[in-house]
Amino acid sequence: MSVAGPSLKIYTDASKTSDNRTSAASYISEVELEEKVRLSNNLTIFAVEILTVRMLALDWIHSEQNIDRGKSVTIFSDSLSAIDALELGKSSK
C-alpha cells in the first residue's frame, strides 16, 4: 500500500492483557477524535486487531457524513495479518 497526497489518517491499536482482557483504540487527528472500546474477554489478538480496524476505522468512515467522499483514507495498524485478512475478504462482517 502506498500513500499519495494528503489523506485522512486513522491510527488503530488493539491490546490483550495477560488475564485475557481486550480493548481497542483509534485516533483520527484531522477531526481530533479518539475512541476507546473495551471488548469481550478471551478473544484472540488477531480477532481484536480486526475488530479494531473494522469497528473503529471502517465503520466510522462509512457512517461519517462530514468527510469529503473523494478524499483518500489511510489506516495505520501494527497488525499486518489483520490488514491482509481485511484486504482479502477473509473476515466476515
C-alpha positions in Angstrom: 0.0 0.0 0.0 1.2 3.5 -0.7 0.0 6.9 0.4 -0.2 9.5 -2.2 -1.1 13.1 -1.3 -3.0 14.2 1.7 -5.3 11.7 3.2 -7.5 11.3 6.3 -5.3 9.3 8.7 -6.8 6.9 11.1 -4.5 5.2 13.7 -5.7 2.0 15.3 -4.3 -0.3 18.1 -5.6 -3.3 20.0 -4.4 -4.9 23.2 -4.8 -8.0 25.2 -3.7 -8.3 28.8 -2.2 -11.3 30.5 -5.6 -12.0 32.1 -7.2 -12.0 28.6 -8.9 -8.6 28.8 -9.1 -7.0 25.4 -9.6 -3.4 24.2 -9.4 -1.3 21.0 -8.5 2.3 20.3 -8.4 4.6 17.4 -7.3 8.2 16.7 -8.2 10.5 13.8 -6.0 13.5 14.0 -7.8 15.6 11.4 -11.0 15.7 13.4 -9.4 15.1 16.8 -11.5 12.0 17.5 -10.2 9.5 20.0 -12.2 6.3 20.7 -11.5 3.5 23.2 -13.6 0.4 23.5 -13.5 -2.5 25.9 -14.1 -5.8 24.2 -15.1 -9.3 25.3 -12.6 -11.3 27.3 -10.7 -14.2 25.7 -10.7 -13.0 22.1 -7.6 -13.7 20.1 -5.3 -10.7 19.5 -5.9 -11.3 15.8 -9.7 -11.0 16.3 -9.2 -7.9 18.4 -7.0 -6.3 15.7 -9.6 -7.0 13.0 -12.4 -5.7 15.2 -10.4 -2.5 15.9 -9.9 -1.7 12.2 -13.4 -2.7 11.3 -15.3 -1.1 14.2 -13.3 2.0 14.9 -12.0 2.8 11.4 -14.1 1.4 8.6 -17.4 1.8 10.3 -16.6 5.4 11.1 -15.6 6.1 7.5 -18.9 4.6 6.2 -21.1 6.4 8.7 -19.4 9.8 8.7 -21.2 12.5 6.7 -18.8 15.3 7.2 -15.8 13.9 5.2 -15.1 14.5 1.6 -16.1 11.3 -0.1 -13.3 11.9 -2.7 -10.6 12.1 -0.1 -8.4 9.1 0.4 -8.1 7.4 3.8 -5.1 5.8 5.3 -5.5 3.3 8.2 -2.4 2.7 10.3 -2.3 -0.5 12.2 0.6 -2.6 13.7 -1.2 -5.8 12.6 -0.2 -6.7 9.0 -2.1 -10.0 9.3 -5.4 -8.1 10.1 -4.9 -5.7 7.2 -4.1 -8.6 4.9 -7.2 -10.5 6.0 -9.5 -7.5 5.5 -8.0 -6.8 2.1 -8.5 -10.4 1.1 -12.1 -10.5 2.5 -11.2 -13.2 4.9 -13.0 -11.5 7.8 -16.8 -11.7 7.9 -18.9 -8.6 8.7 
